[in-house]
Every structure is written in C-alpha cells, then in structure tokens.
Amino acid sequence: MKIAVISDIHANLEALTTALSYIDSLNIKKIICLGDLVGYGPNPNECVELLTERNIPAVMGNHDYAVNNFSGRKYFNSLALTAIRWTDAALTNENKSFLNALPFTMDLLGQTFVHASPLQPEAFHYIFSLNEAVKNFHAFSTPICFIGHTHSPGIFCEDLVTKTVSHGKKFIVNVGSIGQPRSGDARLCFGIFETETFQFEFVKLPYDAETTQKKISAAGLPKQLGDRLLAGV
Ligand code: ZN
C-alpha cells in the first residue's frame, strides 16, 4: 500500500491543496501528517479543517504545541513568536482544541511517525545530520521513523552509509516541508512510501507561493515570512 507522508504545512493552503491534489491524482488513499499544521502562514483554520475533513492522522508539531502552551514559545525567534501570536488569535477554539489533542508520536502501518525526533518527542530536538540521528535509532522499534521539523528532506540509516530506504535496516526519514521549504528549493516537498516493498521517494512540486506571499502581507504577518517562501529558505 502506498502512503503519502506530509509535514510542516505551516498554514500554507496553496501548498497543501497542491500536494493533496497530486496525491489524489495518484490514487493514494492514506496520508499521514507529521505536525506543524500551523504557524508562519496565513490560513491556519483552513489547513486544520482540510486535514480533519479528510481524516488525516497527525502528530503534534512544536508550533501546534505553542498555540496552546506558552512554555512552547520559549525558544521561538521573533518571527516565529510574532506568527504564533497571530495564529493564536486567528484560530477557532475548536481548531485549537484539535491541535491540543494531537499525540507526540504515532505507530501506524508498522512504522513510527513523529514531528522532530523519536528520542524525547516532546522536546522537539532537531535532526539535521547523521550525527544527530545516531542517538535516535534505539528510540523506536519499527524499521522506519518518519520525521519533519527541520524542513529539509533527508534519509539517515543506522549503518551510517545507506541513502536509499530498504528492508532490513533502520532508517530515519525526513520528508521535508509542504508549507515552508528551507533547503534552497522553493518547491513543496513530501514523501511517498510503499509499505510492502519499502520503496520511498521524495515528491517536489511547484505551487502558487506568490498568492501565499500576498496573503501573508494582507494578514499583517511579517513580510519576511512571505519572501522566504519564494526563495525556499
Ligand atoms: Zn515546522
């Protein structure tokens, strides 16, 4: 069975709808979201509601957590902080409650799904490198742990060399970001995983980031948040 693993939507409705249309066109029925549904972008309610309408299971991201928990804003930079205050004011109570109830980890279809790292998921540690990935392999018992959080796609294997997902080894797979790509490529990014063959591929798609940029300005969110979408940083 093919599943789509999406992450870090960040209230970017144009990117989310583009990704979902593409996933639908492939007739993939199962989608899993690795958190950060909101924060930075101009359409938090619409993005949360799109996921709930489609029954897409999701885990808790650090921005989702920070909406309801002030302690979660402690390490936010000023851009993130401004955006989370805006998001807090914009979200309906119902959508806030939905975010508040998201689990930190999920085991589904034989794999593990977490926003940042399987070791202390509620601490939202970053896994940018193999060095940081190494101490996490013992923290999950399935073959693969899918993560997001850094907004940078990547594959880390416990043998420290393998770069392609396959049976028989443990992997941490970062699926990249739908709504705020940061690896220098402005296209939205997510993963498609075949649960039997273990075939995994990244999908990168252009979307109408100019519209999102305009909405960010119109919403009174910091201009940099729109500009960075066009640069993919
Ligand atoms: Zn994020």
Boltz pocket constraint, residues with backbone or C-beta under 6 A from the ligand:
constraints:
  - pocket:
      binder: B
      contacts: [[A, 8], [A, 10], [A, 35], [A, 36], [A, 61], [A, 63], [A, 149], [A, 150], [A, 151]]
      max_distance: 6.0
